[in-house]
Amino acid sequence: MADILVFTTGGTIDKIYFDSKSEFEVGGSMVGELLRQAHVTRDVRIQELLRKDSLEMTDADRAAIRTAAQAAPESRIVITHGTDTMTDTAEALCSVSGKTIVLTGALEPARFAVTDATFNVGMAFAAVQTLAPGVYIVMNGHIFEAGKVRKDRAGNRFVATG
């Protein structure tokens, strides 16, 4: 059992730009590389669950994420996720008890020179080690409780709802 489990599900954080196609596709996870660059020495287990844009996620995908979180022996879980439906997945995880689950992602791919991915993943790692059991979203310097946050698409950020 690791200190922290990371589930990767895809989303912008792992997108790759294909110039010949002029489009993005979800590629392999960048989390391991981000942690290596940050000199993280915690015992971390990384498991890919999905490789999808969050707009393509289904209720069955969310149920699979919930099942994996419940079954994991680790009590601290970080989930990288696309930002468009991150709040839906966070709410679907609220029934998981006794674990601290933090979802995070990026508004710009981790492979870009300018990205919020590194900061968000780092903050998620700090948050998962210090927060009480529950489900949270960590984005752009803020910690939100599941069910009390939404993505403000016009402002390109997350905001509290209550």
ZIJO-V495368 format. One record per backbone hydrogen bond with DSSP energy under -0.5 kcal/mol. NH is the residue of the N-H (numbers start at 1). CO is the residue of the C=O. Records with the same first field share a line. If there is no record, write none. Layout:
NH->CO + CO
This chain:
3->43
4->43
5->76
6->45
7->5 + 78
8->47
9->80
11->52
14->11
15->12
16->25
18->16 + 23
19->17
21->18
22->18
23->18
25->16
27->14
34->30
35->31
36->32
37->33
38->34
39->36
40->35
44->42
45->4
47->6
49->8 + 47
50->8
52->9
56->53
57->54
62->58
63->59
64->60
65->61
66->62
67->63
68->64
69->65
70->66
71->67
72->68
77->75 + 100
78->5
79->102
80->7
81->104
89->85
90->86
91->87
92->88
93->89 + 90
94->91
96->93
97->95
100->75
101->99 + 134
102->77
103->136
104->79
110->13
112->109
115->113
120->116
121->117
122->118
123->119
124->120
125->121
126->122
127->123
128->124
129->125
130->126 + 127
131->127
134->99
136->101
137->144
138->103
139->137 + 142
142->139
144->137
146->135
148->145
150->159
152->150 + 157
153->151
156->152
157->152
159->150
161->148
162->148
